[in-house]
Amino acid sequence: MTKLKLGPIADDKPVKVTLELPADLHRDLAAYAEVLARESGQPAADPTRLIAPMLERFMATDRAFAKARRAGGTPGTAIG
């Protein structure tokens, strides 16, 4: 069994964001969604729905970001 960094995607109210992704990154997101679906036993999510949880996970595990946030009192919600 693969140990993915991302768990099942919560079914919550989406916020619309528009951005352009390189085609190869979108293909990788689609492949990740397929692997995640197999691992979680859920249907494959729209690859774009992976972006927010991946960013959240990235920021939650970035020690330099956490240190800078603590030191500088960066506004926003706590992560992690």
Sequence and secondary structure as in RCSB ss.txt:
>XXXX:A:sequence
MTKLKLGPIADDKPVKVTLELPADLHRDLAAYAEVLARESGQPAADPTRLIAPMLERFMATDRAFAKARRAGGTP
GTAIG
>XXXX:A:secstr
    S                 HHHHHHHHHHHHHHHHHHTS    GGGGHHHHHHHHHHT HHHHHHHHHHT  
S    
